[in-house]
Amino acid sequence: MKKLLFTLALCAVGTATLAQVKDLRVAIDPTYEPFTYKLEGKPVGFDVDIANALCDQIKRRCVFVEQGWDSMIPGLMARKYDVIISSMSITEDRLKQIDFTEKYYNTPSRVVTKKELKYAGPASLKGKKIGVLKASTQEKYAIGELKPMGVDVVSYEAQDQVYLDIKAGRLDGTVADHVEVTGGFLSKPEGKDFELKGDDLYITKYFGTGAGIGLRKGQDPLKVELSAAIKAIRGNGVYKKINDKYFKFDVYGK
């Protein structure tokens, strides 16, 4: 009888512990390989693994909510989810609407065109059609620097749609995250005739200061908790393990 009571007590403690684990609703755009994409119907990628590692660190359970990129911030403001962990750069414009943790990675953007094109800066793309992700930092750069030079900038709902139109011959190239475009396009058969052009793009007014976790204004306790969790997984080796699973260099950056 005592043994039975003891077992029941342990079960009750376990149930109570599980009940205390709160869900953290995490917005992702699963069209951004290798950061966030779908494999056998499940969200995978660097951002997904980082989100799960942070949830483990703060004793929460990640619940992923798929969201189109251009409606990420409106969805957060409408409380459809708690945070955005989907390669969202920390920029001045976004900080006017939402808050961010410290960065969890920082990689440059690059111009990508056919290998045969002689690239010598934005002016050399005059008359070309360049596809970019709608509401992205790359779109902001393209509109600010390429469009005034006579480049036709075309915005898309998802980055993988850009690659489909490049493959179909409807675009001459793109501006995209260096790591994403390498893993999601250049390393694949359809990208064999294209290459990175020019220098790494780290222009703060367009690209911000790295990718952070987006939160609503006023979520200060969660912001502090997640920022501490980023530092914790950087220090305990978990971040490096995830990083090395996807990349050959430390994407935390400068």
Contacts in CASP RR format, 6 or more apart in sequence:
PFRMAT RR
TARGET T0000
AUTHOR 0000-0000-0000
METHOD contacts of the structure
MODEL  1
MKKLLFTLALCAVGTATLAQVKDLRVAIDPTYEPFTYKLEGKPVGFDVDI
ANALCDQIKRRCVFVEQGWDSMIPGLMARKYDVIISSMSITEDRLKQIDF
TEKYYNTPSRVVTKKELKYAGPASLKGKKIGVLKASTQEKYAIGELKPMG
VDVVSYEAQDQVYLDIKAGRLDGTVADHVEVTGGFLSKPEGKDFELKGDD
LYITKYFGTGAGIGLRKGQDPLKVELSAAIKAIRGNGVYKKINDKYFKFD
VYGK
21 59 0 8 1.000
21 60 0 8 1.000
21 61 0 8 1.000
22 60 0 8 1.000
22 61 0 8 1.000
23 60 0 8 1.000
23 61 0 8 1.000
23 62 0 8 1.000
23 63 0 8 1.000
24 55 0 8 1.000
24 58 0 8 1.000
24 60 0 8 1.000
24 61 0 8 1.000
24 62 0 8 1.000
24 63 0 8 1.000
24 82 0 8 1.000
24 83 0 8 1.000
25 63 0 8 1.000
25 65 0 8 1.000
25 80 0 8 1.000
25 81 0 8 1.000
25 82 0 8 1.000
25 83 0 8 1.000
26 51 0 8 1.000
26 62 0 8 1.000
26 63 0 8 1.000
26 64 0 8 1.000
26 65 0 8 1.000
26 81 0 8 1.000
26 82 0 8 1.000
26 83 0 8 1.000
26 84 0 8 1.000
26 85 0 8 1.000
27 64 0 8 1.000
27 65 0 8 1.000
27 66 0 8 1.000
27 67 0 8 1.000
27 72 0 8 1.000
27 75 0 8 1.000
27 76 0 8 1.000
27 80 0 8 1.000
27 81 0 8 1.000
27 83 0 8 1.000
27 84 0 8 1.000
27 85 0 8 1.000
27 86 0 8 1.000
28 36 0 8 1.000
28 43 0 8 1.000
28 47 0 8 1.000
28 48 0 8 1.000
28 51 0 8 1.000
28 64 0 8 1.000
28 65 0 8 1.000
28 66 0 8 1.000
28 67 0 8 1.000
28 85 0 8 1.000
28 86 0 8 1.000
29 36 0 8 1.000
29 66 0 8 1.000
29 67 0 8 1.000
29 68 0 8 1.000
29 69 0 8 1.000
29 72 0 8 1.000
29 86 0 8 1.000
29 158 0 8 1.000
30 36 0 8 1.000
30 37 0 8 1.000
30 38 0 8 1.000
30 43 0 8 1.000
30 66 0 8 1.000
31 37 0 8 1.000
31 69 0 8 1.000
31 158 0 8 1.000
31 159 0 8 1.000
31 160 0 8 1.000
31 161 0 8 1.000
32 47 0 8 1.000
32 86 0 8 1.000
32 87 0 8 1.000
32 159 0 8 1.000
32 160 0 8 1.000
32 180 0 8 1.000
33 45 0 8 1.000
33 160 0 8 1.000
33 180 0 8 1.000
33 183 0 8 1.000
33 184 0 8 1.000
34 45 0 8 1.000
34 46 0 8 1.000
34 179 0 8 1.000
34 180 0 8 1.000
34 183 0 8 1.000
34 184 0 8 1.000
34 246 0 8 1.000
34 247 0 8 1.000
35 45 0 8 1.000
35 46 0 8 1.000
35 47 0 8 1.000
35 86 0 8 1.000
35 87 0 8 1.000
35 177 0 8 1.000
35 179 0 8 1.000
35 180 0 8 1.000
36 43 0 8 1.000
36 44 0 8 1.000
36 45 0 8 1.000
36 46 0 8 1.000
36 47 0 8 1.000
36 48 0 8 1.000
36 86 0 8 1.000
36 87 0 8 1.000
37 43 0 8 1.000
37 44 0 8 1.000
37 45 0 8 1.000
38 44 0 8 1.000
43 64 0 8 1.000
43 66 0 8 1.000
45 246 0 8 1.000
46 105 0 8 1.000
46 242 0 8 1.000
46 243 0 8 1.000
46 245 0 8 1.000
46 246 0 8 1.000
46 247 0 8 1.000
46 251 0 8 1.000
47 85 0 8 1.000
47 86 0 8 1.000
47 87 0 8 1.000
48 64 0 8 1.000
49 242 0 8 1.000
49 245 0 8 1.000
50 85 0 8 1.000
50 104 0 8 1.000
50 233 0 8 1.000
50 239 0 8 1.000
50 242 0 8 1.000
51 62 0 8 1.000
51 64 0 8 1.000
51 85 0 8 1.000
52 62 0 8 1.000
53 233 0 8 1.000
53 238 0 8 1.000
53 239 0 8 1.000
53 242 0 8 1.000
54 62 0 8 1.000
54 85 0 8 1.000
54 213 0 8 1.000
54 226 0 8 1.000
54 229 0 8 1.000
54 230 0 8 1.000
54 233 0 8 1.000
55 61 0 8 1.000
55 62 0 8 1.000
57 229 0 8 1.000
57 232 0 8 1.000
57 233 0 8 1.000
57 238 0 8 1.000
58 225 0 8 1.000
58 226 0 8 1.000
58 229 0 8 1.000
65 80 0 8 1.000
65 81 0 8 1.000
67 75 0 8 1.000
67 80 0 8 1.000
67 81 0 8 1.000
67 86 0 8 1.000
68 157 0 8 1.000
68 158 0 8 1.000
69 86 0 8 1.000
69 133 0 8 1.000
69 134 0 8 1.000
69 135 0 8 1.000
69 136 0 8 1.000
69 157 0 8 1.000
69 158 0 8 1.000
70 134 0 8 1.000
70 135 0 8 1.000
70 157 0 8 1.000
72 84 0 8 1.000
72 86 0 8 1.000
72 88 0 8 1.000
72 135 0 8 1.000
73 84 0 8 1.000
73 94 0 8 1.000
73 97 0 8 1.000
73 98 0 8 1.000
75 81 0 8 1.000
76 83 0 8 1.000
76 84 0 8 1.000
76 98 0 8 1.000
76 214 0 8 1.000
76 215 0 8 1.000
76 216 0 8 1.000
77 97 0 8 1.000
77 98 0 8 1.000
77 216 0 8 1.000
79 216 0 8 1.000
82 215 0 8 1.000
82 219 0 8 1.000
82 222 0 8 1.000
83 213 0 8 1.000
83 214 0 8 1.000
83 215 0 8 1.000
83 222 0 8 1.000
83 226 0 8 1.000
84 98 0 8 1.000
84 213 0 8 1.000
84 214 0 8 1.000
84 215 0 8 1.000
85 212 0 8 1.000
85 213 0 8 1.000
85 214 0 8 1.000
87 105 0 8 1.000
87 177 0 8 1.000
87 180 0 8 1.000
87 211 0 8 1.000
88 94 0 8 1.000
88 100 0 8 1.000
88 211 0 8 1.000
88 212 0 8 1.000
88 214 0 8 1.000
89 137 0 8 1.000
89 207 0 8 1.000
89 208 0 8 1.000
89 209 0 8 1.000
89 210 0 8 1.000
89 211 0 8 1.000
89 212 0 8 1.000
90 100 0 8 1.000
90 103 0 8 1.000
90 208 0 8 1.000
90 209 0 8 1.000
90 210 0 8 1.000
90 211 0 8 1.000
90 212 0 8 1.000
91 137 0 8 1.000
91 140 0 8 1.000
91 206 0 8 1.000
91 207 0 8 1.000
91 208 0 8 1.000
91 209 0 8 1.000
92 205 0 8 1.000
92 208 0 8 1.000
93 140 0 8 1.000
94 100 0 8 1.000
98 214 0 8 1.000
98 215 0 8 1.000
98 216 0 8 1.000
98 217 0 8 1.000
99 214 0 8 1.000
99 215 0 8 1.000
99 216 0 8 1.000
99 217 0 8 1.000
99 218 0 8 1.000
99 219 0 8 1.000
99 223 0 8 1.000
100 212 0 8 1.000
100 213 0 8 1.000
100 214 0 8 1.000
100 215 0 8 1.000
100 223 0 8 1.000
101 212 0 8 1.000
101 213 0 8 1.000
101 214 0 8 1.000
101 215 0 8 1.000
101 223 0 8 1.000
101 226 0 8 1.000
101 227 0 8 1.000
101 230 0 8 1.000
102 212 0 8 1.000
102 227 0 8 1.000
102 230 0 8 1.000
102 231 0 8 1.000
103 209 0 8 1.000
103 210 0 8 1.000
103 211 0 8 1.000
103 212 0 8 1.000
103 252 0 8 1.000
104 211 0 8 1.000
104 212 0 8 1.000
104 213 0 8 1.000
104 230 0 8 1.000
104 252 0 8 1.000
105 210 0 8 1.000
105 211 0 8 1.000
105 251 0 8 1.000
105 252 0 8 1.000
105 253 0 8 1.000
106 209 0 8 1.000
106 210 0 8 1.000
106 211 0 8 1.000
106 251 0 8 1.000
106 252 0 8 1.000
106 253 0 8 1.000
106 254 0 8 1.000
107 177 0 8 1.000
107 178 0 8 1.000
107 179 0 8 1.000
107 251 0 8 1.000
107 253 0 8 1.000
108 177 0 8 1.000
108 178 0 8 1.000
108 200 0 8 1.000
108 201 0 8 1.000
108 202 0 8 1.000
108 207 0 8 1.000
109 137 0 8 1.000
109 138 0 8 1.000
109 141 0 8 1.000
109 175 0 8 1.000
109 176 0 8 1.000
109 177 0 8 1.000
109 178 0 8 1.000
109 200 0 8 1.000
109 201 0 8 1.000
109 207 0 8 1.000
110 175 0 8 1.000
110 176 0 8 1.000
110 177 0 8 1.000
110 178 0 8 1.000
110 181 0 8 1.000
110 196 0 8 1.000
110 197 0 8 1.000
110 198 0 8 1.000
110 200 0 8 1.000
110 201 0 8 1.000
111 119 0 8 1.000
111 121 0 8 1.000
111 125 0 8 1.000
111 130 0 8 1.000
111 173 0 8 1.000
111 174 0 8 1.000
111 175 0 8 1.000
111 196 0 8 1.000
111 197 0 8 1.000
111 198 0 8 1.000
111 201 0 8 1.000
112 173 0 8 1.000
112 174 0 8 1.000
112 175 0 8 1.000
112 176 0 8 1.000
112 181 0 8 1.000
112 185 0 8 1.000
112 186 0 8 1.000
112 194 0 8 1.000
112 195 0 8 1.000
112 196 0 8 1.000
112 197 0 8 1.000
113 119 0 8 1.000
113 125 0 8 1.000
113 128 0 8 1.000
113 172 0 8 1.000
113 173 0 8 1.000
113 194 0 8 1.000
113 195 0 8 1.000
113 197 0 8 1.000
114 172 0 8 1.000
114 173 0 8 1.000
114 193 0 8 1.000
114 194 0 8 1.000
114 195 0 8 1.000
115 193 0 8 1.000
115 194 0 8 1.000
115 195 0 8 1.000
116 193 0 8 1.000
117 124 0 8 1.000
117 128 0 8 1.000
117 172 0 8 1.000
117 197 0 8 1.000
118 124 0 8 1.000
119 125 0 8 1.000
119 197 0 8 1.000
119 198 0 8 1.000
121 197 0 8 1.000
121 198 0 8 1.000
122 145 0 8 1.000
122 146 0 8 1.000
122 149 0 8 1.000
122 151 0 8 1.000
123 149 0 8 1.000
125 146 0 8 1.000
125 149 0 8 1.000
125 150 0 8 1.000
125 151 0 8 1.000
125 172 0 8 1.000
126 149 0 8 1.000
126 150 0 8 1.000
126 151 0 8 1.000
127 150 0 8 1.000
127 151 0 8 1.000
127 152 0 8 1.000
128 151 0 8 1.000
128 152 0 8 1.000
128 172 0 8 1.000
128 173 0 8 1.000
129 151 0 8 1.000
129 152 0 8 1.000
129 154 0 8 1.000
129 170 0 8 1.000
129 171 0 8 1.000
129 172 0 8 1.000
129 173 0 8 1.000
130 142 0 8 1.000
130 146 0 8 1.000
130 151 0 8 1.000
130 152 0 8 1.000
130 153 0 8 1.000
130 154 0 8 1.000
130 171 0 8 1.000
130 172 0 8 1.000
130 173 0 8 1.000
130 174 0 8 1.000
130 175 0 8 1.000
131 142 0 8 1.000
131 153 0 8 1.000
131 154 0 8 1.000
131 155 0 8 1.000
131 156 0 8 1.000
131 162 0 8 1.000
131 165 0 8 1.000
131 166 0 8 1.000
131 171 0 8 1.000
131 173 0 8 1.000
131 174 0 8 1.000
131 175 0 8 1.000
132 138 0 8 1.000
132 139 0 8 1.000
132 142 0 8 1.000
132 153 0 8 1.000
132 154 0 8 1.000
132 155 0 8 1.000
132 156 0 8 1.000
132 162 0 8 1.000
132 174 0 8 1.000
132 175 0 8 1.000
132 176 0 8 1.000
133 139 0 8 1.000
133 155 0 8 1.000
133 156 0 8 1.000
133 158 0 8 1.000
133 159 0 8 1.000
133 162 0 8 1.000
133 176 0 8 1.000
134 155 0 8 1.000
134 156 0 8 1.000
134 157 0 8 1.000
137 206 0 8 1.000
137 207 0 8 1.000
137 208 0 8 1.000
138 174 0 8 1.000
138 175 0 8 1.000
138 176 0 8 1.000
138 177 0 8 1.000
139 153 0 8 1.000
139 155 0 8 1.000
140 206 0 8 1.000
141 175 0 8 1.000
141 201 0 8 1.000
141 203 0 8 1.000
141 206 0 8 1.000
141 207 0 8 1.000
142 151 0 8 1.000
142 153 0 8 1.000
142 175 0 8 1.000
143 153 0 8 1.000
144 206 0 8 1.000
145 206 0 8 1.000
146 153 0 8 1.000
146 175 0 8 1.000
147 153 0 8 1.000
154 165 0 8 1.000
154 171 0 8 1.000
156 162 0 8 1.000
156 165 0 8 1.000
159 176 0 8 1.000
159 180 0 8 1.000
162 171 0 8 1.000
162 174 0 8 1.000
162 176 0 8 1.000
163 174 0 8 1.000
163 184 0 8 1.000
163 185 0 8 1.000
163 190 0 8 1.000
165 171 0 8 1.000
166 172 0 8 1.000
166 173 0 8 1.000
166 174 0 8 1.000
166 185 0 8 1.000
166 190 0 8 1.000
166 191 0 8 1.000
166 194 0 8 1.000
167 190 0 8 1.000
167 191 0 8 1.000
173 194 0 8 1.000
174 181 0 8 1.000
174 185 0 8 1.000
175 201 0 8 1.000
176 185 0 8 1.000
178 196 0 8 1.000
178 200 0 8 1.000
179 247 0 8 1.000
179 251 0 8 1.000
181 196 0 8 1.000
182 196 0 8 1.000
185 191 0 8 1.000
185 194 0 8 1.000
186 194 0 8 1.000
186 195 0 8 1.000
186 196 0 8 1.000
201 207 0 8 1.000
202 254 0 8 1.000
213 226 0 8 1.000
213 230 0 8 1.000
215 222 0 8 1.000
215 223 0 8 1.000
215 226 0 8 1.000
230 239 0 8 1.000
233 239 0 8 1.000
233 242 0 8 1.000
234 252 0 8 1.000
239 252 0 8 1.000
240 250 0 8 1.000
243 250 0 8 1.000
243 251 0 8 1.000
243 252 0 8 1.000
END
